[in-house]
């Protein structure tokens, strides 16, 4: 009967390299997705920006928390919660942008790993 040998060190090294490459791919994709959220929200804001600063405070990006990468969009002004929730959500832009683009972002993420 023939022996079967496994070099566990090379397996561990390979898994470690895969993790590093996966995180780099996720990070790059998440940056692009966050900026896409930001761009879309700025372009489609349903209010007239009186100062020019309201729309400029909208920021999208990514943030790692442990092993999880969160893609976000935020308004960065105290009154954004009112824009999102008051007046029957007539002036909301952050949540509608997430709702609009999240299926596309998730599809792109699954394509990233060939699923």
N, CA, C and O atoms as a DFTB+ gen file, in Angstrom:
460 C
 N C O
     1  1       0.839      -1.166       0.000
     2  2       0.000       0.000       0.000
     3  2       0.899       1.250       0.000
     4  3       1.887       1.296       0.733
     5  1       0.569       2.243      -0.802
     6  2       1.390       3.447      -0.892
     7  2       1.025       4.431       0.219
     8  3      -0.104       4.467       0.709
     9  1       2.019       5.219       0.591
    10  2       1.795       6.219       1.634
    11  2       1.282       7.516       1.015
    12  3       1.581       7.857      -0.129
    13  1       0.511       8.207       1.811
    14  2      -0.020       9.500       1.391
    15  2       0.558      10.545       2.333
    16  3       0.330      10.487       3.541
    17  1       1.298      11.493       1.792
    18  2       1.912      12.524       2.619
    19  2       1.304      13.882       2.293
    20  3       1.031      14.208       1.138
    21  1       1.105      14.645       3.330
    22  2       0.558      15.992       3.182
    23  2       1.502      16.961       3.871
    24  3       1.893      16.758       5.021
    25  1       1.858      18.001       3.165
    26  2       2.681      19.052       3.752
    27  2       1.738      20.129       4.275
    28  3       1.312      21.013       3.531
    29  1       1.420      20.043       5.557
    30  2       0.449      20.955       6.164
    31  2       0.933      22.403       6.130
    32  3       0.118      23.322       6.050
    33  1       2.241      22.615       6.190
    34  2       2.773      23.981       6.147
    35  2       2.427      24.681       4.836
    36  3       2.069      25.859       4.837
    37  1       2.530      23.968       3.725
    38  2       2.204      24.594       2.438
    39  2       0.701      24.846       2.324
    40  3       0.286      25.810       1.680
    41  1      -0.109      24.002       2.933
    42  2      -1.561      24.229       2.930
    43  2      -1.888      25.477       3.737
    44  3      -2.675      26.315       3.297
    45  1      -1.293      25.602       4.907
    46  2      -1.532      26.777       5.754
    47  2      -1.045      28.044       5.053
    48  3      -1.727      29.069       5.082
    49  1       0.121      27.980       4.428
    50  2       0.635      29.140       3.682
    51  2      -0.305      29.518       2.541
    52  3      -0.555      30.699       2.301
    53  1      -0.820      28.519       1.844
    54  2      -1.750      28.772       0.741
    55  2      -3.043      29.402       1.214
    56  3      -3.564      30.316       0.575
    57  1      -3.568      28.913       2.339
    58  2      -4.799      29.491       2.895
    59  2      -4.571      30.919       3.369
    60  3      -5.432      31.782       3.197
    61  1      -3.425      31.162       3.955
    62  2      -3.090      32.510       4.408
    63  2      -2.983      33.469       3.224
    64  3      -3.467      34.599       3.292
    65  1      -2.358      33.026       2.154
    66  2      -2.233      33.842       0.939
    67  2      -3.603      34.111       0.327
    68  3      -3.876      35.219      -0.134
    69  1      -4.465      33.092       0.323
    70  2      -5.823      33.253      -0.201
    71  2      -6.589      34.288       0.617
    72  3      -7.296      35.124       0.055
    73  1      -6.451      34.235       1.941
    74  2      -7.130      35.201       2.803
    75  2      -6.647      36.619       2.509
    76  3      -7.454      37.545       2.417
    77  1      -5.354      36.788       2.363
    78  2      -4.781      38.105       2.066
    79  2      -5.291      38.636       0.728
    80  3      -5.682      39.799       0.625
    81  1      -5.286      37.791      -0.286
    82  2      -5.760      38.205      -1.611
    83  2      -7.259      38.490      -1.596
    84  3      -7.715      39.428      -2.250
    85  1      -8.025      37.697      -0.862
    86  2      -9.473      37.909      -0.766
    87  2      -9.781      39.242      -0.107
    88  3     -10.628      39.997      -0.583
    89  1      -9.088      39.531       0.995
    90  2      -9.313      40.805       1.687
    91  2      -8.939      41.989       0.800
    92  3      -9.619      43.015       0.818
    93  1      -7.879      41.859       0.036
    94  2      -7.478      42.941      -0.874
    95  2      -8.535      43.150      -1.955
    96  3      -8.859      44.288      -2.294
    97  1      -9.070      42.065      -2.493
    98  2     -10.112      42.170      -3.525
    99  2     -11.380      42.777      -2.946
   100  3     -11.994      43.643      -3.569
   101  1     -11.777      42.331      -1.760
   102  2     -12.973      42.866      -1.106
   103  2     -12.785      44.348      -0.814
   104  3     -13.690      45.149      -1.049
   105  1     -11.631      44.710      -0.311
   106  2     -11.350      46.101       0.035
   107  2     -11.428      47.012      -1.189
   108  3     -12.024      48.087      -1.130
   109  1     -10.836      46.588      -2.277
   110  2     -10.883      47.375      -3.510
   111  2     -12.293      47.517      -4.045
   112  3     -12.708      48.604      -4.449
   113  1     -13.032      46.411      -4.046
   114  2     -14.409      46.452      -4.532
   115  2     -15.273      47.321      -3.621
   116  3     -16.101      48.093      -4.105
   117  1     -15.088      47.200      -2.306
   118  2     -15.879      47.983      -1.356
   119  2     -15.611      49.476      -1.513
   120  3     -16.536      50.280      -1.396
   121  1     -14.367      49.860      -1.774
   122  2     -14.049      51.274      -2.034
   123  2     -14.836      51.790      -3.233
   124  3     -15.433      52.865      -3.183
   125  1     -14.827      51.020      -4.297
   126  2     -15.546      51.410      -5.518
   127  2     -17.045      51.495      -5.253
   128  3     -17.699      52.443      -5.688
   129  1     -17.591      50.512      -4.544
   130  2     -19.028      50.495      -4.250
   131  2     -19.422      51.680      -3.375
   132  3     -20.456      52.303      -3.616
   133  1     -18.620      52.001      -2.369
   134  2     -18.904      53.148      -1.506
   135  2     -18.895      54.452      -2.283
   136  3     -19.751      55.312      -2.070
   137  1     -17.938      54.602      -3.178
   138  2     -17.869      55.817      -3.998
   139  2     -19.035      55.883      -4.984
   140  3     -19.514      56.968      -5.315
   141  1     -19.485      54.722      -5.448
   142  2     -20.637      54.689      -6.342
   143  2     -21.903      55.134      -5.596
   144  3     -22.722      55.868      -6.149
   145  1     -22.062      54.694      -4.348
   146  2     -23.183      55.155      -3.524
   147  2     -23.120      56.673      -3.351
   148  3     -24.125      57.367      -3.510
   149  1     -21.943      57.175      -3.029
   150  2     -21.753      58.612      -2.831
   151  2     -22.108      59.395      -4.093
   152  3     -22.855      60.373      -4.035
   153  1     -21.582      58.971      -5.206
   154  2     -21.816      59.659      -6.482
   155  2     -23.303      59.682      -6.838
   156  3     -23.829      60.715      -7.252
   157  1     -23.971      58.552      -6.677
   158  2     -25.389      58.461      -7.017
   159  2     -26.228      59.346      -6.100
   160  3     -27.141      60.028      -6.564
   161  1     -25.925      59.340      -4.799
   162  2     -26.683      60.160      -3.852
   163  2     -26.499      61.650      -4.144
   164  3     -27.463      62.414      -4.101
   165  1     -25.285      62.056      -4.436
   166  2     -25.029      63.464      -4.751
   167  2     -25.758      63.880      -6.028
   168  3     -26.288      64.988      -6.114
   169  1     -25.782      63.006      -6.996
   170  2     -26.414      63.306      -8.285
   171  2     -27.935      63.372      -8.175
   172  3     -28.571      64.163      -8.871
   173  1     -28.517      62.552      -7.312
   174  2     -29.973      62.414      -7.266
   175  2     -30.631      62.986      -6.020
   176  3     -31.791      62.675      -5.747
   177  1     -29.932      63.806      -5.263
   178  2     -30.526      64.397      -4.058
   179  2     -31.796      65.160      -4.436
   180  3     -31.774      65.984      -5.350
   181  1     -32.912      64.887      -3.733
   182  2     -34.197      65.476      -4.120
   183  2     -34.458      66.871      -3.546
   184  3     -35.614      67.289      -3.470
   185  1     -33.440      67.580      -3.152
   186  2     -33.624      68.920      -2.631
   187  2     -32.656      69.867      -3.316
   188  3     -31.666      69.448      -3.914
   189  1     -32.959      71.139      -3.217
   190  2     -32.062      72.158      -3.774
   191  2     -31.027      72.495      -2.709
   192  3     -31.374      72.890      -1.597
   193  1     -29.780      72.339      -3.052
   194  2     -28.678      72.581      -2.124
   195  2     -28.379      74.077      -2.111
   196  3     -27.740      74.598      -3.024
   197  1     -28.845      74.761      -1.069
   198  2     -28.715      76.217      -0.978
   199  2     -27.260      76.668      -0.849
   200  3     -26.846      77.642      -1.478
   201  1     -26.500      75.962      -0.041
   202  2     -25.134      76.405       0.257
   203  2     -24.069      75.721      -0.597
   204  3     -22.932      76.186      -0.676
   205  1     -24.437      74.641      -1.219
   206  2     -23.447      73.857      -1.945
   207  2     -22.679      72.908      -1.042
   208  3     -21.905      72.077      -1.517
   209  1     -22.891      73.032       0.255
   210  2     -22.179      72.193       1.217
   211  2     -22.982      70.960       1.628
   212  3     -22.405      69.963       2.062
   213  1     -24.302      71.019       1.496
   214  2     -25.129      69.885       1.921
   215  2     -24.767      68.628       1.147
   216  3     -24.522      67.576       1.737
   217  1     -24.735      68.736      -0.143
   218  2     -24.433      67.576      -0.978
   219  2     -22.971      67.168      -0.818
   220  3     -22.652      65.980      -0.855
   221  1     -22.090      68.134      -0.642
   222  2     -20.662      67.813      -0.501
   223  2     -20.363      67.003       0.751
   224  3     -19.345      66.313       0.804
   225  1     -21.232      67.071       1.768
   226  2     -20.965      66.307       2.993
   227  2     -21.337      64.836       2.857
   228  3     -20.983      64.032       3.719
   229  1     -22.046      64.467       1.791
   230  2     -22.373      63.052       1.569
   231  2     -21.076      62.317       1.239
   232  3     -20.344      62.695       0.324
   233  1     -20.815      61.275       1.993
   234  2     -19.595      60.489       1.789
   235  2     -19.938      59.006       1.774
   236  3     -20.744      58.531       2.574
   237  1     -19.324      58.300       0.865
   238  2     -19.461      56.849       0.797
   239  2     -18.092      56.219       0.865
   240  3     -17.101      56.804       0.428
   241  1     -18.045      55.033       1.412
   242  2     -16.757      54.358       1.514
   243  2     -16.900      52.986       2.125
   244  3     -17.967      52.374       2.075
   245  1     -15.816      52.510       2.701
   246  2     -15.817      51.208       3.359
   247  2     -15.059      51.311       4.667
   248  3     -14.198      52.171       4.848
   249  1     -15.406      50.403       5.579
   250  2     -14.735      50.366       6.870
   251  2     -14.638      48.914       7.322
   252  3     -15.634      48.191       7.320
   253  1     -13.454      48.494       7.704
   254  2     -13.253      47.146       8.226
   255  2     -13.514      47.158       9.726
   256  3     -13.031      48.031      10.447
   257  1     -14.280      46.181      10.182
   258  2     -14.480      45.931      11.616
   259  2     -14.169      44.463      11.833
   260  3     -15.002      43.593      11.579
   261  1     -12.973      44.202      12.299
   262  2     -12.531      42.812      12.422
   263  2     -12.398      42.205      11.039
   264  3     -11.697      42.741      10.180
   265  1     -13.068      41.091      10.828
   266  2     -13.030      40.413       9.526
   267  2     -14.160      40.841       8.603
   268  3     -14.290      40.305       7.503
   269  1     -14.982      41.799       9.029
   270  2     -16.124      42.237       8.224
   271  2     -15.840      43.592       7.595
   272  3     -15.312      44.501       8.235
   273  1     -16.200      43.698       6.340
   274  2     -16.031      44.951       5.614
   275  2     -17.416      45.550       5.382
   276  3     -18.261      44.935       4.731
   277  1     -17.645      46.744       5.912
   278  2     -18.920      47.433       5.747
   279  2     -18.784      48.526       4.696
   280  3     -17.844      49.321       4.717
   281  1     -19.735      48.546       3.786
   282  2     -19.821      49.613       2.793
   283  2     -20.859      50.589       3.321
   284  3     -21.934      50.176       3.757
   285  1     -20.550      51.876       3.287
   286  2     -21.465      52.842       3.895
   287  2     -21.650      54.083       3.024
   288  3     -20.886      54.364       2.100
   289  1     -22.712      54.805       3.377
   290  2     -22.948      56.150       2.859
   291  2     -23.499      56.951       4.030
   292  3     -24.330      56.453       4.790
   293  1     -23.042      58.182       4.176
   294  2     -23.503      59.006       5.292
   295  2     -23.626      60.453       4.848
   296  3     -23.017      60.886       3.870
   297  1     -24.450      61.195       5.617
   298  2     -24.692      62.595       5.302
   299  2     -23.780      63.554       6.035
   300  3     -23.496      64.642       5.533
   301  1     -23.316      63.172       7.214
   302  2     -22.343      63.939       7.989
   303  2     -22.800      65.325       8.428
   304  3     -21.967      66.195       8.682
   305  1     -24.078      65.539       8.519
   306  2     -24.639      66.759       9.104
   307  2     -25.768      66.335      10.037
   308  3     -26.424      65.320       9.803
   309  1     -25.991      67.109      11.086
   310  2     -27.021      66.764      12.074
   311  2     -28.403      66.607      11.463
   312  3     -29.185      65.774      11.922
   313  1     -28.714      67.372      10.463
   314  2     -30.071      67.386       9.915
   315  2     -30.346      66.279       8.896
   316  3     -31.467      66.183       8.395
   317  1     -29.367      65.450       8.579
   318  2     -29.620      64.378       7.607
   319  2     -30.651      63.379       8.111
   320  3     -31.395      62.809       7.312
   321  1     -30.710      63.156       9.422
   322  2     -31.739      62.243       9.935
   323  2     -33.126      62.814       9.667
   324  3     -34.055      62.060       9.374
   325  1     -33.282      64.132       9.761
   326  2     -34.573      64.755       9.439
   327  2     -34.879      64.639       7.950
   328  3     -36.016      64.361       7.570
   329  1     -33.878      64.848       7.113
   330  2     -34.093      64.701       5.669
   331  2     -34.535      63.284       5.331
   332  3     -35.387      63.085       4.465
   333  1     -33.960      62.305       6.009
   334  2     -34.266      60.903       5.722
   335  2     -35.626      60.472       6.262
   336  3     -36.288      59.629       5.657
   337  1     -36.053      61.039       7.393
   338  2     -37.223      60.497       8.088
   339  2     -38.458      61.397       8.099
   340  3     -39.574      60.893       8.225
   341  1     -38.292      62.694       7.972
   342  2     -39.435      63.612       8.071
   343  2     -40.057      63.888       6.703
   344  3     -39.536      63.462       5.672
   345  1     -41.179      64.607       6.712
   346  2     -41.879      65.005       5.483
   347  2     -42.185      63.813       4.583
   348  3     -42.001      63.866       3.367
   349  1     -42.653      62.747       5.203
   350  2     -42.965      61.508       4.470
   351  2     -41.774      61.022       3.639
   352  3     -41.944      60.428       2.574
   353  1     -40.574      61.285       4.144
   354  2     -39.315      60.861       3.500
   355  2     -39.128      61.462       2.100
   356  3     -38.422      60.914       1.253
   357  1     -39.787      62.606       1.894
   358  2     -39.726      63.296       0.605
   359  2     -38.299      63.707       0.224
   360  3     -37.956      63.753      -0.957
   361  1     -37.470      64.005       1.232
   362  2     -36.113      64.479       0.961
   363  2     -35.042      63.428       1.253
   364  3     -33.850      63.734       1.279
   365  1     -35.472      62.207       1.469
   366  2     -34.518      61.125       1.754
   367  2     -33.666      60.838       0.519
   368  3     -34.163      60.838      -0.607
   369  1     -32.387      60.595       0.747
   370  2     -31.509      60.202      -0.355
   371  2     -30.590      59.046       0.029
   372  3     -30.240      58.234      -0.828
   373  1     -30.196      58.953       1.284
   374  2     -29.244      57.914       1.678
   375  2     -29.863      56.519       1.584
   376  3     -29.319      55.645       0.909
   377  1     -30.985      56.308       2.251
   378  2     -31.640      54.989       2.224
   379  2     -32.123      54.631       0.823
   380  3     -31.912      53.498       0.390
   381  1     -32.760      55.546       0.095
   382  2     -33.151      55.193      -1.276
   383  2     -31.959      54.811      -2.166
   384  3     -32.081      53.950      -3.037
   385  1     -30.824      55.448      -1.943
   386  2     -29.637      55.104      -2.728
   387  2     -29.155      53.697      -2.384
   388  3     -28.790      52.925      -3.271
   389  1     -29.156      53.372      -1.102
   390  2     -28.782      52.012      -0.677
   391  2     -29.742      50.996      -1.276
   392  3     -29.316      49.979      -1.822
   393  1     -31.045      51.273      -1.173
   394  2     -32.049      50.345      -1.717
   395  2     -31.871      50.152      -3.221
   396  3     -32.031      49.046      -3.738
   397  1     -31.544      51.223      -3.904
   398  2     -31.398      51.180      -5.362
   399  2     -30.154      50.399      -5.798
   400  3     -30.219      49.597      -6.730
   401  1     -29.030      50.631      -5.131
   402  2     -27.762      50.076      -5.605
   403  2     -27.312      48.794      -4.908
   404  3     -26.423      48.108      -5.411
   405  1     -27.904      48.456      -3.763
   406  2     -27.409      47.276      -3.046
   407  2     -27.541      45.974      -3.834
   408  3     -26.633      45.147      -3.747
   409  1     -28.618      45.735      -4.602
   410  2     -28.641      44.490      -5.383
   411  2     -27.480      44.407      -6.382
   412  3     -26.878      43.348      -6.560
   413  1     -27.185      45.505      -7.011
   414  2     -26.080      45.571      -7.975
   415  2     -24.730      45.366      -7.272
   416  3     -23.856      44.672      -7.792
   417  1     -24.568      45.965      -6.101
   418  2     -23.325      45.822      -5.341
   419  2     -23.143      44.373      -4.889
   420  3     -22.050      43.817      -4.997
   421  1     -24.215      43.766      -4.384
   422  2     -24.132      42.372      -3.933
   423  2     -23.852      41.419      -5.092
   424  3     -23.108      40.450      -4.942
   425  1     -24.448      41.697      -6.236
   426  2     -24.186      40.865      -7.413
   427  2     -22.714      40.978      -7.817
   428  3     -22.074      39.978      -8.142
   429  1     -22.196      42.177      -7.794
   430  2     -20.787      42.383      -8.113
   431  2     -19.873      41.675      -7.129
   432  3     -18.831      41.141      -7.510
   433  1     -20.266      41.672      -5.859
   434  2     -19.469      40.984      -4.845
   435  2     -19.453      39.480      -5.098
   436  3     -18.413      38.837      -4.963
   437  1     -20.599      38.922      -5.463
   438  2     -20.620      37.479      -5.736
   439  2     -19.832      37.163      -7.007
   440  3     -19.210      36.104      -7.097
   441  1     -19.851      38.062      -7.983
   442  2     -19.048      37.873      -9.199
   443  2     -17.551      37.949      -8.902
   444  3     -16.737      37.331      -9.588
   445  1     -17.207      38.707      -7.878
   446  2     -15.810      38.852      -7.481
   447  2     -15.195      37.499      -7.134
   448  3     -14.010      37.261      -7.364
   449  1     -16.016      36.628      -6.583
   450  2     -15.539      35.305      -6.185
   451  2     -16.020      34.205      -7.116
   452  3     -15.917      33.021      -6.792
   453  1     -16.546      34.595      -8.274
   454  2     -16.908      33.623      -9.294
   455  2     -18.101      32.765      -8.967
   456  3     -18.166      31.609      -9.385
   457  1     -19.048      33.308      -8.226
   458  2     -20.256      32.533      -7.894
   459  2     -21.394      32.916      -8.784
   460  3     -22.490      32.371      -8.653
